[in-house]
Amino acid sequence: MTNEPPGGRNIRFLIAYDGTDFSGWQRQDGSPLSGARRTVQGVLETALETMHGHRVPLTGSGRTDAGVHAAGQVANFHTSIGRIPAGRFVPALNGLLPQDLRILEARETRRDFHARFDARSRTYRYHLICGRPALPHELRYALQLRRRPRIDRLNDYGRLLLGEQDCSLFAAFGDSSESRFRYISRCHFFVRADTLVFEISANAFLWKMVRSILGTLLFFEERDLEPRALLKALENGERRLAGPTLPGRGLFLWNIEYYQD
């Protein structure tokens, strides 16, 4: 066996998508006729196959769940096409892709670049409409919260999550991660226009972890629990002490940072 990267040029994409009508990032085997669901990776690989005349595997920086959006997903693939500049992949592929999936940028990168394993930090944002009726189009991209939470208290909770954490409290049933320790570098709330935004960055995330963290912080805030109550729940690590896992529609994969960018 060899760890050498595949031959050909290595092309890195910056990708955005509306996740509403996708069953997540990861491709599913088979065709729609055989029951395979529409996924971001699957649609992109179909477009790449059309362009190349053969299957082209695409590697993403991470797997977003069904209904989750992206403004800054990163992916890479190796291509044997050497006659066009990397930037030309953008209009060529966007002409083959549906309107809810766009390539924003394409550039050639080093041959051994890996969108997943080379990532240093991943940032997600979750959008909430608080205390007012949401406009119909907003409900595709934000969660309606029928009250106005205390942002200062939410940020008190968020500061407790910074650093290396055992995130078992936020682990979804069925998560197969070998370790549940993650390093969280950012966890805070802010208001943009009239939308409450939750932003969190970490080296990696457990399955459904962001939505579980946010559901837990809102759960504790609504009950006016002291920050030490969250610390006790973290130390215990039992999922029953956490809040609900929120729906995917308000969540965006916002940005990926790399060690060598």
JONORFEN-V712732 format. One record per backbone hydrogen bond with DSSP energy under -0.5 kcal/mol. CO is the residue of the C=O (numbers start at 0). NH is the residue of the N-H. E is the energy in kcal/mol with one decimal. If there is no record, write none. Layout:
co=<CO | CO>
nh=<NH | NH>
e=<E | E>
This chain:
co=<8 | 8 | 9 | 10 | 11 | 12 | 13 | 13 | 14 | 15 | 16 | 16 | 17 | 18 | 18 | 21 | 23 | 24 | 30 | 30 | 31 | 37 | 38 | 39 | 40 | 41 | 42 | 43 | 44 | 45 | 46 | 47 | 48 | 57 | 58 | 61 | 63 | 64 | 68 | 69 | 72 | 73 | 74 | 75 | 76 | 78 | 79 | 84 | 85 | 86 | 86 | 87 | 88 | 89 | 90 | 92 | 92 | 97 | 99 | 101 | 101 | 104 | 106 | 108 | 109 | 113 | 115 | 117 | 120 | 121 | 122 | 122 | 123 | 124 | 125 | 126 | 127 | 127 | 128 | 134 | 134 | 135 | 136 | 137 | 137 | 142 | 142 | 143 | 144 | 146 | 148 | 149 | 150 | 151 | 152 | 153 | 154 | 155 | 156 | 156 | 157 | 158 | 162 | 164 | 164 | 166 | 167 | 171 | 179 | 181 | 181 | 182 | 182 | 183 | 185 | 187 | 189 | 191 | 193 | 194 | 194 | 195 | 196 | 196 | 197 | 198 | 199 | 200 | 200 | 201 | 205 | 206 | 207 | 208 | 209 | 210 | 210 | 211 | 212 | 213 | 214 | 215 | 216 | 217 | 218 | 219 | 220 | 225 | 225 | 226 | 226 | 227 | 228 | 229 | 230 | 231 | 232 | 237 | 238 | 243 | 246 | 247 | 249 | 250 | 251 | 251 | 252 | 252 | 254 | 256 | 256 | 258>
nh=<10 | 78 | 108 | 76 | 106 | 74 | 103 | 104 | 72 | 101 | 18 | 69 | 20 | 21 | 66 | 66 | 39 | 40 | 33 | 35 | 34 | 22 | 42 | 43 | 44 | 45 | 46 | 47 | 48 | 49 | 50 | 51 | 52 | 59 | 75 | 63 | 24 | 67 | 252 | 16 | 14 | 60 | 12 | 58 | 10 | 8 | 81 | 87 | 88 | 89 | 90 | 91 | 92 | 93 | 94 | 95 | 96 | 100 | 17 | 15 | 103 | 13 | 11 | 9 | 112 | 117 | 118 | 258 | 256 | 201 | 253 | 254 | 199 | 251 | 197 | 142 | 129 | 195 | 144 | 137 | 138 | 138 | 139 | 140 | 141 | 128 | 144 | 145 | 130 | 148 | 150 | 153 | 154 | 155 | 156 | 157 | 158 | 159 | 159 | 160 | 160 | 161 | 183 | 166 | 181 | 169 | 170 | 174 | 166 | 164 | 183 | 184 | 202 | 162 | 200 | 198 | 196 | 194 | 129 | 191 | 196 | 127 | 189 | 198 | 125 | 187 | 123 | 184 | 185 | 121 | 208 | 171 | 211 | 212 | 213 | 214 | 245 | 215 | 216 | 217 | 218 | 219 | 220 | 221 | 222 | 224 | 223 | 228 | 229 | 229 | 230 | 231 | 232 | 233 | 234 | 235 | 236 | 240 | 241 | 245 | 249 | 250 | 126 | 68 | 124 | 253 | 70 | 71 | 122 | 119 | 120 | 260>
e=<-0.6 | -2.8 | -2.7 | -1.8 | -2.1 | -1.6 | -3.0 | -1.4 | -1.9 | -2.7 | -0.8 | -2.2 | -0.6 | -1.6 | -1.2 | -1.2 | -2.0 | -2.6 | -1.2 | -2.1 | -1.1 | -3.4 | -2.3 | -2.4 | -2.7 | -1.8 | -1.9 | -2.4 | -2.3 | -2.1 | -1.9 | -2.3 | -3.0 | -0.5 | -2.2 | -0.7 | -2.5 | -1.9 | -2.3 | -2.2 | -3.1 | -2.2 | -3.6 | -2.7 | -3.1 | -1.8 | -0.7 | -1.6 | -2.0 | -1.2 | -0.6 | -1.7 | -2.5 | -2.5 | -1.5 | -1.8 | -1.2 | -1.6 | -2.1 | -2.4 | -0.6 | -2.2 | -3.2 | -0.6 | -1.6 | -2.1 | -1.1 | -1.4 | -2.9 | -1.9 | -2.4 | -1.6 | -2.2 | -2.9 | -2.7 | -2.2 | -0.7 | -2.5 | -3.4 | -1.1 | -0.9 | -0.9 | -1.2 | -1.7 | -0.9 | -2.7 | -0.6 | -0.5 | -2.3 | -0.7 | -0.8 | -2.1 | -2.4 | -1.6 | -2.1 | -2.4 | -2.0 | -0.8 | -1.0 | -0.6 | -1.4 | -1.0 | -2.3 | -0.9 | -2.3 | -1.6 | -1.5 | -2.2 | -3.0 | -2.8 | -0.7 | -0.6 | -1.8 | -3.2 | -2.3 | -2.9 | -3.3 | -2.3 | -0.5 | -2.7 | -0.5 | -2.6 | -2.2 | -0.5 | -2.5 | -2.3 | -2.7 | -1.6 | -1.5 | -2.9 | -1.9 | -0.9 | -1.7 | -2.8 | -2.4 | -1.9 | -1.4 | -2.1 | -2.6 | -2.4 | -1.8 | -2.5 | -2.3 | -2.5 | -1.1 | -2.4 | -1.6 | -1.9 | -0.8 | -0.7 | -1.9 | -2.1 | -1.9 | -2.5 | -2.3 | -2.1 | -3.0 | -2.0 | -1.8 | -0.6 | -0.6 | -2.1 | -2.2 | -2.6 | -2.4 | -0.8 | -2.8 | -1.8 | -2.9 | -3.1 | -1.6 | -0.5>
